[in-house]
Amino acid sequence: MTIEAFYAAVGGDYQATLRRLMVPEIVETFAVRYAQDTTVDRLHRALEAGDAERAFRTAHSLRGLAQNLGFERLYQAAAVLTEALRPRRLPVSPALLAAVDAAHRQVTEAVAAYAKA
């Protein structure tokens, strides 16, 4: 799998990400490192603890991370969840978290496939 194929698999735009980060090795390094990122786990913990402020901040961080890395599907899901959490009221729709989880899983599975190639 090429880096371009990886980006296509996660609904991203490699060329746009490359223009933003400017160095192919940086794009690849940060994309692969995403698999070790704990932001989604921290989001789950904040929601389980009923900490709306922390959940909002974590969802907002995930949105920014996904946007910077060009993971469009994850960015869109995190953006919707961030806006739902903006009033700092829980609970939020489980479907919103499920969308984030699905997009996150898609990225981590694509990272694993890319790393094997």
Backbone bond lengths (Angstrom), bond angles and torsions (degrees), N, CA, C in turn:
res aa  C-N    CA-C-N  psi(-1)  N-CA   C-N-CA  omega(-1)  CA-C   N-CA-C  phi
1 M - - - 1.456 - - 1.530 108.32 -
2 T 1.290 116.06 131.94 1.467 120.68 176.04 1.523 109.39 -86.25
3 I 1.316 116.19 166.99 1.461 120.13 177.09 1.532 109.67 -63.84
4 E 1.317 117.41 -34.38 1.463 120.64 177.09 1.524 110.74 -64.81
5 A 1.337 117.12 -41.78 1.464 121.33 177.45 1.524 110.68 -65.94
6 F 1.329 116.87 -38.12 1.466 120.65 175.47 1.521 109.93 -57.57
7 Y 1.320 116.62 -49.56 1.467 120.38 -179.02 1.526 111.35 -63.15
8 A 1.314 117.45 -38.48 1.465 119.96 177.13 1.525 110.36 -63.07
9 A 1.331 117.06 -38.86 1.465 121.56 -179.32 1.523 112.82 -64.97
10 V 1.315 117.47 -28.35 1.473 120.19 -178.52 1.530 111.62 -102.51
11 G 1.326 115.94 11.51 1.455 119.73 178.86 1.510 113.04 71.19
12 G 1.312 116.36 27.74 1.457 120.79 -177.98 1.512 112.93 -104.32
13 D 1.292 114.74 175.61 1.463 122.21 179.49 1.527 107.64 -122.97
14 Y 1.331 115.18 98.75 1.462 119.79 -177.06 1.521 111.60 -58.68
15 Q 1.323 117.56 -45.26 1.467 120.09 -176.31 1.528 111.46 -63.11
16 A 1.318 117.46 -39.64 1.473 120.22 177.66 1.524 110.44 -65.73
17 T 1.324 116.62 -40.19 1.466 120.42 178.69 1.520 110.02 -66.13
18 L 1.313 116.76 -41.47 1.462 121.09 177.95 1.529 110.81 -62.38
19 R 1.307 117.50 -40.63 1.471 119.44 177.39 1.532 110.70 -62.41
20 R 1.314 116.75 -36.44 1.461 120.93 -179.07 1.535 111.41 -73.50
21 L 1.326 117.28 -45.67 1.472 121.02 -175.38 1.525 112.83 -91.93
22 M 1.316 118.01 -19.47 1.460 127.02 168.61 1.521 117.53 73.37
23 V 1.303 119.52 -14.44 1.466 120.66 -178.55 1.532 108.20 -129.58
24 P 1.344 118.03 120.08 1.464 120.15 -177.36 1.529 113.80 -53.77
25 E 1.323 116.99 -39.04 1.463 120.24 -179.02 1.528 111.46 -65.14
26 I 1.315 117.17 -33.58 1.469 120.55 178.09 1.524 109.64 -68.91
27 V 1.318 117.24 -43.73 1.465 120.78 178.00 1.517 109.39 -57.65
28 E 1.323 116.50 -50.05 1.461 120.85 -178.27 1.525 111.33 -62.80
29 T 1.316 117.54 -46.29 1.466 121.37 -178.13 1.516 111.42 -59.53
30 F 1.329 116.86 -49.74 1.461 119.55 -177.68 1.523 111.92 -69.92
31 A 1.321 117.99 -35.30 1.463 120.56 177.59 1.526 110.29 -62.32
32 V 1.324 117.00 -45.53 1.466 121.05 -179.50 1.526 110.98 -68.66
33 R 1.312 117.40 -38.44 1.471 120.66 179.34 1.521 112.85 -64.97
34 Y 1.317 116.89 -21.81 1.464 119.17 -179.43 1.529 111.09 -55.22
35 A 1.317 118.01 -32.71 1.467 121.41 -178.41 1.523 112.24 -58.61
36 Q 1.336 117.95 -23.99 1.462 121.14 179.19 1.526 112.77 -96.87
37 D 1.317 117.19 -0.29 1.462 120.79 -178.01 1.529 110.10 -70.20
38 T 1.314 116.60 141.12 1.468 121.69 -176.30 1.528 113.24 -106.38
39 T 1.311 118.12 11.47 1.465 120.14 -175.58 1.523 112.08 -60.18
40 V 1.313 119.05 -42.67 1.464 120.77 -179.84 1.528 110.03 -65.30
41 D 1.325 118.30 -39.88 1.468 120.91 176.39 1.525 110.70 -62.09
42 R 1.328 116.73 -42.32 1.468 120.48 178.96 1.525 110.94 -65.40
43 L 1.310 116.78 -34.86 1.459 121.09 176.68 1.525 110.24 -62.96
44 H 1.313 116.96 -46.29 1.468 120.81 177.55 1.526 111.06 -59.96
45 R 1.314 117.03 -44.73 1.470 119.91 -179.77 1.521 111.27 -62.23
46 A 1.318 117.51 -41.27 1.468 120.83 179.21 1.526 110.67 -63.59
47 L 1.315 116.84 -42.99 1.465 119.95 179.18 1.524 111.23 -66.67
48 E 1.327 116.73 -42.31 1.464 120.45 178.68 1.523 111.65 -63.22
49 A 1.329 116.80 -33.46 1.466 121.65 179.36 1.527 111.99 -80.86
50 G 1.328 116.89 -7.40 1.453 120.09 -178.15 1.514 113.65 73.41
51 D 1.321 116.63 22.76 1.463 122.16 -178.18 1.533 109.09 -94.30
52 A 1.322 115.13 90.40 1.463 120.46 -175.20 1.523 112.34 -64.73
53 E 1.322 117.47 -38.02 1.469 120.46 -179.90 1.526 110.68 -63.92
54 R 1.314 115.69 -48.16 1.468 119.42 -179.92 1.533 110.68 -65.91
55 A 1.325 117.04 -37.85 1.465 120.53 178.03 1.527 110.16 -62.34
56 F 1.332 116.67 -43.57 1.465 120.03 178.44 1.527 110.48 -61.33
57 R 1.330 116.85 -49.35 1.469 119.89 -177.64 1.526 111.35 -62.17
58 T 1.318 116.53 -38.41 1.462 120.38 -179.42 1.529 110.88 -70.10
59 A 1.321 117.34 -42.52 1.469 120.41 176.73 1.526 110.28 -62.64
60 H 1.317 116.11 -39.39 1.470 121.30 178.45 1.535 109.98 -63.58
61 S 1.319 116.95 -42.06 1.474 120.93 177.35 1.524 111.08 -62.93
62 L 1.326 116.02 -42.69 1.463 120.19 179.09 1.522 110.47 -62.86
63 R 1.308 116.12 -41.52 1.466 120.35 177.83 1.532 110.50 -58.02
64 G 1.320 116.89 -47.35 1.463 120.93 179.96 1.515 112.53 -64.85
65 L 1.321 116.03 -42.14 1.464 120.61 178.53 1.525 110.36 -60.67
66 A 1.326 116.13 -48.62 1.464 120.51 -179.25 1.526 111.24 -63.51
67 Q 1.312 116.54 -39.00 1.466 119.67 179.13 1.527 110.90 -65.65
68 N 1.322 116.89 -45.90 1.466 120.45 -179.79 1.519 112.30 -62.34
69 L 1.333 117.09 -36.03 1.459 120.70 -179.01 1.522 112.72 -85.98
70 G 1.330 117.10 -5.40 1.458 120.08 177.83 1.513 114.31 77.48
71 F 1.336 117.37 23.27 1.465 121.88 177.81 1.530 107.28 -89.02
72 E 1.315 116.33 83.07 1.464 122.09 -168.39 1.525 113.50 -61.02
73 R 1.317 118.17 -43.98 1.476 119.43 -179.12 1.519 110.68 -64.18
74 L 1.308 116.89 -43.60 1.464 120.09 178.28 1.521 110.22 -65.76
75 Y 1.313 116.90 -40.84 1.461 120.63 177.43 1.527 110.79 -58.49
76 Q 1.322 116.87 -48.30 1.468 120.16 -178.46 1.527 111.19 -61.43
77 A 1.321 117.30 -45.01 1.469 120.64 -179.77 1.525 110.71 -64.43
78 A 1.324 117.04 -42.90 1.467 120.91 179.47 1.522 111.23 -67.62
79 A 1.319 117.44 -34.40 1.469 120.79 179.11 1.524 110.72 -65.77
80 V 1.321 117.41 -42.80 1.466 120.85 178.61 1.525 109.98 -64.17
81 L 1.331 117.00 -43.86 1.465 120.33 178.50 1.526 110.93 -64.52
82 T 1.310 117.46 -41.34 1.469 121.12 178.54 1.522 110.58 -57.57
83 E 1.316 116.59 -45.97 1.470 119.52 -179.16 1.523 111.38 -66.78
84 A 1.326 117.39 -34.92 1.469 120.27 176.87 1.527 111.04 -66.09
85 L 1.329 116.36 -31.59 1.469 121.34 -179.37 1.524 112.86 -88.40
86 R 1.311 118.61 -11.29 1.469 121.39 -175.71 1.534 112.81 -53.46
87 P 1.347 120.07 -39.13 1.470 119.15 178.41 1.539 113.55 -72.07
88 R 1.331 116.07 -3.95 1.470 122.61 -179.79 1.524 111.51 60.43
89 R 1.344 115.77 42.38 1.461 121.29 176.34 1.524 108.88 -122.09
90 L 1.313 114.03 134.39 1.463 120.75 176.73 1.519 107.65 -115.84
91 P 1.312 117.48 157.91 1.462 127.61 -0.51 1.526 111.50 -82.93
92 V 1.317 113.96 166.19 1.460 120.99 171.30 1.523 106.98 -107.76
93 S 1.292 116.08 165.15 1.457 120.62 -179.42 1.529 110.55 -59.44
94 P 1.326 117.10 128.38 1.469 119.57 176.45 1.533 112.48 -58.01
95 A 1.319 117.17 -27.00 1.470 120.12 179.48 1.523 111.45 -63.65
96 L 1.331 117.03 -31.48 1.469 119.85 179.54 1.521 110.77 -68.07
97 L 1.323 116.41 -43.12 1.465 120.17 177.69 1.526 110.41 -68.49
98 A 1.320 116.86 -37.44 1.470 120.20 178.03 1.527 110.87 -61.89
99 A 1.324 117.31 -37.14 1.470 120.62 178.15 1.525 110.75 -65.87
100 V 1.334 116.72 -40.74 1.470 120.61 176.60 1.523 109.61 -63.43
101 D 1.324 116.22 -46.58 1.465 119.99 -179.54 1.529 111.60 -59.98
102 A 1.324 117.16 -42.39 1.468 120.70 -179.58 1.525 111.11 -64.72
103 A 1.318 116.80 -43.45 1.468 120.14 179.40 1.528 110.75 -67.28
104 H 1.324 116.26 -39.75 1.473 121.05 177.60 1.532 110.19 -61.71
105 R 1.323 115.90 -46.23 1.469 120.50 179.54 1.529 110.19 -61.58
106 Q 1.311 116.54 -39.83 1.466 120.67 178.68 1.531 110.64 -60.06
107 V 1.326 116.48 -42.88 1.470 119.98 179.35 1.522 110.30 -66.68
108 T 1.339 117.74 -47.21 1.468 119.31 -176.71 1.530 111.40 -65.53
109 E 1.327 117.51 -35.56 1.468 119.92 176.24 1.528 111.13 -67.80
110 A 1.310 116.94 -38.59 1.469 120.30 177.57 1.524 110.89 -67.18
111 V 1.332 117.00 -37.30 1.472 120.42 176.26 1.521 109.45 -61.14
112 A 1.329 117.00 -44.96 1.467 120.40 179.84 1.528 110.59 -61.42
113 A 1.322 117.47 -43.06 1.468 120.84 178.69 1.526 110.97 -65.28
114 Y 1.318 116.54 -39.96 1.466 120.75 179.52 1.528 110.36 -66.11
115 A 1.315 116.82 -41.76 1.466 120.98 -178.48 1.529 111.42 -65.05
116 K 1.325 117.64 -30.92 1.466 121.55 179.29 1.526 112.23 -75.47
117 A 1.313 116.39 -24.61 1.477 120.47 -174.46 1.510 111.96 -73.82
